[in-house]
Amino acid sequence: MSTILAHMFYYRVSLVNCPVLSLILPLLRSQVSRPCLERNASERGQSIVLFALMLPLMAVFILGLFDYMTTNVRAMEAVAVADLSAHAGAQEVRLLPNGKILSDVDAAEEVAYNYFRMQAPSYVQFVDVICGDSADRPFCRVAARVNSAGYLFASRPITIHAVGYLAWGVTREKH
């Protein structure tokens, strides 16, 4: 747009009917006074310096972005696997003759571990599983660990805890 305006001013096109352009044209007078292709000797090489400074900064920014994105994806996958395992383990229950539901702790921990082992990617490590009863509801807590990507910053472990409860009304009615 400014190139068009500059050419209009250079060829002395009358812009009486356009008040916006008549305000902008005096500002362009200093830019149009010399030809567009003529360059000042003091301006030579400035783009090389700018490129040399910006290239490493952009590379560091992109590495940081990849580090964050990869770590975030790994953590989300670990959360999904731990959550699935915890909910699978929480559904291993024993029904007592009086109708009370208790967690079958040994079977629940084994089921949670098997679900984790079958679903987890190679970079997600199993840490621990604890199953039991809490407030008359069976639960399982699965802990998993995943390392950050380590592209820009040092790789560090991230521990994830997921808790799954037996939901009343979904699997059984509360008595």
N, C-alpha and C positions, 0 to 999 in steps of 0.2 A: 504494500500500500504506500509506504513512504517513497519507494522508487518511482511509483506512478506520480505521486505528488511532486517529487523533485523534478521529473521530466516536464510536468505541467508548468512548473515555475520556470524552468530553464527555457522553455519555448514561449514563455510569456502568454500563457492561456488566461483569458479573463475569467475570473470567478466571482463576479459581482453578485450573482444570484445565490451563492453558497456561502453563508456567513461562517460556518465551521471551517471550511478550507481556507477562507481568507484570514482566519486567525492563525492557522497552522503554517501557512506559507512564509511569513516573516521569520519563523523559527528555523526554517530549512535554508534560509539565505546563506548562512555561513557554510553549510554542507555542500551547497551547489556551486559555490564560487570557484572551486577547482574541479577539474574533471574527475570522474569516479575512479578511473584506472590509475591515476597518479598517486604515488605513495611517498610518504615522508621517509627519509633515510633512518630516522630514529625509531620508526615503527617496525623495522625488520627484525624477525626472530622472536617476536612476542608470543606467537602461538606455539612455538616449540617449547618455550619455558612453561607456558600454561599446561600443555599436554604432559610435559615431564613431571609436573607437580600433581596433576589430577589423576594420572594413570595409577600410581600406587595407592592413592586414597580411594579410588573407586574399587581397586582390587581388594583392599582390606574391607571395605563396606560389603562387597559381594561375598567374600568369605564369611564375614559375620552373619550375613543373611542366610547363607547356606547352612552354617552351623546351627543357627536358631531353628530353621525350618526342619532340618533333619532330626534334631533333638526333640522337637515338638511332635513330629510324626512317630518317632520311637516311643515316646512317653504315652501318646494316645493309644498306640497298639498295645503297650503293656497294661494300661488301664483296662482296655477292653477284655484282654485275656484274663486278668486277675478278677475282674467283675464277673465274667462268665463262670469261672471256676468257683468263686465264692457262692454264687447263687446255686450252682449245681450241687455243691456240698451241703448247702443249707436244706436241700430237699430230701436228704437222707434222714428219715425220721423213724421212730418207733411209736406205735400207737398202743397205749396201755389199756387194760380192760375197762378202766373208768372213763375212757375217752380222752385222756390227756395225751398230748403229743410231746415227745422228748426227742432230742437229737441223738442219733446213733453216731457217736463221736468217731469211732474207729472207721466205720464205713464212710462217713462224711469226709473225713480227712483224706481217705484213699480216693474217693471220687473226685474231690477238688484237685488233688495232685494229678490224677490221670487226665482230667479235662485240661489242666494247665499244660501238661507235657505234650498233649496232642495238638493244642492250638497255638502254643507260643512260638514266635520266630526264633531264630538262632541267637539273636542278640539280647533276648529277654531271659533273665535267670530267675529261677524259683528260689525264694528265700525261706518262707515259712507258711504254714497253715495252722490255724487254731479254730476248732469248732466246739460248739457247746450250746447252752441255753442262756438266753438273756431276756428277762421280763416275760417268762413263759413262752418265748419264741425261739425256735432253733436258729442259729446263726453260724456263719463261717467267715473268718477273716483270712485273706490271702495276701501275702507280701511278696512283691516281685522287685527286681532291680534291673535297671537298664543304664548303660553308660551314654553320656552325651557324645555328640559326633566328634568333637575335638579338632575341627578344621582350623579354627582361629584361636580358641581358648583351649586350655588343657582339658582332656577328657575327665569327667567326674561322674561318680555313680549317683543315680537318682532312684530312690526307694519309693515304691508305690504300695499303698495299703487299700484294699477293697474289701468291703463288708457286705455280705449278702444275708438277708433275713427271710424266713418263711413268712410270706404275707398271708394274713387271714383273709378268707374270702376268695383267694385266688386258687389255692391248692386244697384247703379244707376250711370248714366253718369252725369258728372258735366255740368251745363248749363251756 
